[in-house]
Amino acid sequence: MATLKLRAIGNSVGMVLPKDLLARMNLAEGDTVQVVESGDGLLLTTMPQETEAQLELGREMMKRYRESFAALAK
């Protein structure tokens, strides 16, 4: 278990993950993680590459058809 401290990063707040924890979780700068709220606190998990690819396709579709989605939402 690691204890992390929240720190100011520009206008936001973030936490720095220790190098040994990054190595154990096979994470590197730029990787995406999910934070899930649970009854016991927060759960930090890695995001499968397949999920990340699906999200990126969804973002592209939302951008491409933004006007159509806006019209449907009315």
C-alpha positions as a Markdown table, in Angstrom:
| # | Residue | x | y | z |
|---|---|---|---|---|
| 1 | Met | 0.0 | 0.0 | 0.0 |
| 2 | Ala | 1.2 | 3.5 | -0.8 |
| 3 | Thr | 0.2 | 6.7 | 0.9 |
| 4 | Leu | -0.1 | 9.6 | -1.6 |
| 5 | Lys | -0.3 | 13.3 | -1.0 |
| 6 | Leu | -2.5 | 15.6 | -3.1 |
| 7 | Arg | -0.5 | 18.4 | -4.6 |
| 8 | Ala | -1.2 | 21.6 | -6.6 |
| 9 | Ile | -0.4 | 21.1 | -10.3 |
| 10 | Gly | -1.1 | 24.3 | -12.2 |
| 11 | Asn | -4.7 | 25.2 | -11.5 |
| 12 | Ser | -5.6 | 21.6 | -10.7 |
| 13 | Val | -4.8 | 19.1 | -7.9 |
| 14 | Gly | -3.1 | 15.8 | -8.6 |
| 15 | Met | -1.1 | 13.0 | -7.0 |
| 16 | Val | 2.3 | 11.7 | -7.9 |
| 17 | Leu | 2.6 | 7.9 | -8.0 |
| 18 | Pro | 6.0 | 6.6 | -6.7 |
| 19 | Lys | 8.3 | 5.0 | -9.3 |
| 20 | Asp | 8.1 | 1.5 | -7.7 |
| 21 | Leu | 4.3 | 1.6 | -7.7 |
| 22 | Leu | 4.3 | 2.6 | -11.4 |
| 23 | Ala | 6.6 | -0.3 | -12.2 |
| 24 | Arg | 4.5 | -2.8 | -10.3 |
| 25 | Met | 1.3 | -1.6 | -12.1 |
| 26 | Asn | 3.2 | -1.5 | -15.4 |
| 27 | Leu | 2.2 | 2.2 | -15.9 |
| 28 | Ala | 4.0 | 5.1 | -17.5 |
| 29 | Glu | 3.4 | 8.8 | -18.1 |
| 30 | Gly | 0.5 | 9.2 | -20.5 |
| 31 | Asp | -1.3 | 6.0 | -19.6 |
| 32 | Thr | -4.9 | 6.1 | -18.8 |
| 33 | Val | -6.3 | 4.9 | -15.5 |
| 34 | Gln | -9.9 | 4.7 | -14.1 |
| 35 | Val | -10.9 | 6.0 | -10.7 |
| 36 | Val | -14.0 | 4.2 | -9.3 |
| 37 | Glu | -15.8 | 5.3 | -6.2 |
| 38 | Ser | -16.8 | 2.5 | -3.9 |
| 39 | Gly | -18.2 | 2.2 | -0.4 |
| 40 | Asp | -14.7 | 1.8 | 1.0 |
| 41 | Gly | -13.1 | 4.8 | -0.9 |
| 42 | Leu | -11.5 | 5.0 | -4.4 |
| 43 | Leu | -10.3 | 2.2 | -6.6 |
| 44 | Leu | -7.6 | 3.1 | -9.1 |
| 45 | Thr | -7.4 | 0.6 | -12.0 |
| 46 | Thr | -5.7 | 0.5 | -15.4 |
| 47 | Met | -7.9 | 0.8 | -18.5 |
| 48 | Pro | -7.7 | -2.1 | -20.9 |
| 49 | Gln | -6.4 | -1.0 | -24.3 |
| 50 | Glu | -9.6 | -2.3 | -26.0 |
| 51 | Thr | -11.7 | 0.0 | -23.8 |
| 52 | Glu | -9.4 | 3.0 | -24.5 |
| 53 | Ala | -9.7 | 2.3 | -28.3 |
| 54 | Gln | -13.5 | 2.1 | -28.0 |
| 55 | Leu | -13.7 | 5.4 | -26.1 |
| 56 | Glu | -11.5 | 7.1 | -28.8 |
| 57 | Leu | -13.8 | 5.8 | -31.5 |
| 58 | Gly | -16.8 | 7.2 | -29.6 |
| 59 | Arg | -15.1 | 10.6 | -29.1 |
| 60 | Glu | -14.4 | 10.8 | -32.9 |
| 61 | Met | -18.0 | 9.9 | -33.7 |
| 62 | Met | -19.4 | 12.5 | -31.3 |
| 63 | Lys | -17.1 | 15.1 | -32.8 |
| 64 | Arg | -18.0 | 14.1 | -36.4 |
| 65 | Tyr | -21.8 | 14.0 | -35.8 |
| 66 | Arg | -22.0 | 16.8 | -33.2 |
| 67 | Glu | -24.7 | 18.7 | -35.1 |
| 68 | Ser | -26.8 | 15.6 | -35.7 |
| 69 | Phe | -26.6 | 14.6 | -32.0 |
| 70 | Ala | -27.5 | 18.2 | -30.9 |
| 71 | Ala | -30.6 | 18.1 | -33.2 |
| 72 | Leu | -31.7 | 14.7 | -31.8 |
| 73 | Ala | -31.3 | 16.0 | -28.3 |
| 74 | Lys | -33.9 | 18.8 | -28.8 |
